[in-house]
Amino acid sequence: MSTVSGLPAHVLFVHFIVVLAPLTALLVVLCSVWPAARHRLVWLALALAAVTAVLTPLTADAGEWLEKQVARSASVHTHTELGDTMIYFSVALLLAALAVALVQLRERKSEPSRPLTLIVALLAIAVAVGTVVQVYRIGESGSRATWGDVATSNAAP
């Protein structure tokens, strides 16, 4: 998909990723460390992780199309390269959410395993931090690619 109502689709999709990925990461961590949250929110976290994993390649593909429509620059190239890595973080987030959901299912059938819960929580925290940092890095490079020249050319002396 290249455009939506005349606007580049990437510009619209990227906002879903910027909101959903950190929100999902926070929710996965919350579910991994707090049993009450896991009991109530784990399926929402898993669903949001799946949506994020599906939207990520759509956003990247729309970004690839947009890259061909704008002037080539180092900042656009950097943003594109960083954006291509987001799928790994989205899939890792989905796998972490799945692991937390499996912990929930196991706890419903038997006594909780402290070592397993701790390992999954540490994994979820690491994936969540990595995901949020990568979303920031990609977004920051995208804003530099979009607004960097405008901001520096209009700066006050």
Backbone torsions as a table, in degrees:
resi	resn	phi	psi	omega
1	MET	NA	129.9	-176.1
2	SER	-105.9	-41.1	-179.5
3	THR	-135.2	156.1	174.0
4	VAL	-133.4	115.8	-177.6
5	SER	51.8	38.9	176.7
6	GLY	85.2	-8.5	177.5
7	LEU	-97.5	148.0	175.5
8	PRO	-59.1	129.8	-177.8
9	ALA	-59.8	-33.5	-179.5
10	HIS	-57.4	-41.6	-178.7
11	VAL	-61.7	-33.0	178.8
12	LEU	-81.8	-47.3	-177.6
13	PHE	-63.0	-36.5	-175.4
14	VAL	-60.2	-30.6	178.8
15	HIS	-68.0	-32.5	174.8
16	PHE	-63.5	-45.6	-179.0
17	ILE	-65.3	-43.2	-177.5
18	VAL	-61.9	-31.7	178.8
19	VAL	-90.1	-48.6	-173.0
20	LEU	-68.7	-42.5	-175.3
21	ALA	-62.6	-52.0	177.9
22	PRO	-65.2	-38.3	178.1
23	LEU	-61.8	-45.1	178.8
24	THR	-64.6	-42.5	178.7
25	ALA	-58.6	-45.2	178.7
26	LEU	-62.5	-42.8	-179.5
27	LEU	-65.5	-40.2	178.7
28	VAL	-64.4	-43.1	177.7
29	VAL	-63.1	-46.2	179.5
30	LEU	-56.4	-46.1	-179.9
31	CYS	-67.4	-29.8	-177.7
32	SER	-76.5	-27.3	-175.4
33	VAL	-107.3	-13.5	-176.0
34	TRP	-125.1	107.4	-176.2
35	PRO	-56.3	-38.1	-180.0
36	ALA	-64.6	-40.9	177.0
37	ALA	-67.2	-41.0	179.0
38	ARG	-59.6	-43.3	-179.1
39	HIS	-61.7	-38.3	-175.2
40	ARG	-93.5	-32.6	-167.5
41	LEU	-116.2	-1.2	-173.3
42	VAL	-61.6	-36.7	-177.7
43	TRP	-74.0	-32.6	173.0
44	LEU	-64.7	-43.9	178.8
45	ALA	-60.7	-42.6	179.6
46	LEU	-66.1	-41.7	178.6
47	ALA	-64.3	-44.1	178.9
48	LEU	-65.4	-36.2	177.0
49	ALA	-64.7	-39.1	177.8
50	ALA	-66.2	-42.9	178.0
51	VAL	-61.8	-43.0	179.2
52	THR	-62.6	-41.9	179.6
53	ALA	-65.6	-32.4	177.8
54	VAL	-76.8	-41.1	-178.1
55	LEU	-72.3	-25.5	-177.2
56	THR	-60.8	-51.8	178.7
57	PRO	-67.2	-30.9	175.8
58	LEU	-63.5	-41.6	178.6
59	THR	-65.9	-42.9	179.4
60	ALA	-65.2	-41.8	178.3
61	ASP	-63.5	-41.9	177.1
62	ALA	-65.1	-33.7	176.4
63	GLY	-68.2	-37.5	176.6
64	GLU	-62.4	-41.4	177.3
65	TRP	-62.8	-45.6	-178.7
66	LEU	-63.7	-36.3	179.1
67	GLU	-58.5	-35.3	179.8
68	LYS	-74.6	-13.8	-177.6
69	GLN	-95.2	-13.8	-176.8
70	VAL	-111.9	164.8	179.0
71	ALA	-64.7	142.4	178.1
72	ARG	-71.5	138.8	175.5
73	SER	-155.2	163.5	178.8
74	ALA	-63.9	-37.9	-178.2
75	SER	-68.9	-37.0	176.5
76	VAL	-66.8	-41.8	178.5
77	HIS	-61.5	-44.6	179.0
78	THR	-60.8	-45.1	179.3
79	HIS	-61.5	-43.6	179.9
80	THR	-62.6	-43.8	179.6
81	GLU	-63.5	-44.3	177.8
82	LEU	-65.7	-41.0	179.4
83	GLY	-60.8	-34.1	178.7
84	ASP	-65.4	-20.3	179.9
85	THR	-83.6	-14.1	-173.9
86	MET	-62.8	-28.6	179.9
87	ILE	-60.6	-35.6	179.4
88	TYR	-65.1	-39.5	179.2
89	PHE	-71.4	-37.8	178.5
90	SER	-65.9	-41.7	178.2
91	VAL	-67.9	-40.9	177.2
92	ALA	-61.5	-39.3	177.9
93	LEU	-64.9	-41.1	176.8
94	LEU	-62.5	-43.2	179.1
95	LEU	-66.4	-37.8	176.8
96	ALA	-64.7	-42.8	177.7
97	ALA	-63.0	-38.8	177.1
98	LEU	-64.4	-41.0	178.0
99	ALA	-62.5	-42.1	178.1
100	VAL	-64.5	-39.7	177.8
101	ALA	-64.6	-37.9	177.4
102	LEU	-66.4	-37.4	174.4
103	VAL	-60.6	-43.4	178.6
104	GLN	-61.1	-45.1	179.1
105	LEU	-63.4	-40.7	179.2
106	ARG	-64.6	-40.6	-179.6
107	GLU	-66.8	-28.8	178.3
108	ARG	-69.7	-27.8	-176.8
109	LYS	-94.6	-29.9	-176.4
110	SER	-147.5	-177.6	179.6
111	GLU	-64.7	140.5	179.7
112	PRO	-61.0	141.6	176.1
113	SER	-97.6	109.4	-177.8
114	ARG	-59.9	-45.0	-179.9
115	PRO	-63.3	-41.6	179.4
116	LEU	-64.8	-44.9	179.4
117	THR	-62.0	-40.6	178.8
118	LEU	-65.4	-43.5	179.2
119	ILE	-62.8	-45.2	179.8
120	VAL	-65.5	-39.3	178.8
121	ALA	-64.3	-44.3	178.7
122	LEU	-63.8	-40.5	176.5
123	LEU	-62.4	-46.0	-179.3
124	ALA	-62.3	-41.6	179.4
125	ILE	-64.4	-45.3	179.9
126	ALA	-62.1	-45.1	179.7
127	VAL	-65.4	-41.8	-178.9
128	ALA	-64.1	-45.7	178.9
129	VAL	-62.3	-45.8	178.2
130	GLY	-60.0	-41.0	-179.9
131	THR	-65.1	-46.9	-179.1
132	VAL	-64.3	-42.7	178.5
133	VAL	-62.2	-42.8	-178.8
134	GLN	-68.2	-38.4	175.9
135	VAL	-60.6	-42.3	177.9
136	TYR	-62.5	-47.7	-178.3
137	ARG	-60.4	-44.2	-179.8
138	ILE	-66.4	-45.5	-179.9
139	GLY	-63.3	-41.1	179.8
140	GLU	-65.1	-41.5	178.6
141	SER	-68.2	-33.4	177.0
142	GLY	-68.1	-39.8	178.3
143	SER	-68.9	-36.0	175.2
144	ARG	-64.6	-41.4	179.8
145	ALA	-65.1	-36.6	-177.7
146	THR	-81.9	-46.7	-169.4
147	TRP	-112.5	-6.9	-176.0
148	GLY	-55.0	-48.3	-180.0
149	ASP	-70.2	-35.4	-179.3
150	VAL	-66.8	-45.2	-177.5
151	ALA	-66.5	-39.6	-178.8
152	THR	-75.9	-30.7	-179.7
153	SER	-77.4	-21.7	179.6
154	ASN	-102.6	7.7	-177.6
155	ALA	-69.7	144.3	178.7
156	ALA	-72.9	143.1	-179.3
157	PRO	-69.6	NA	NA
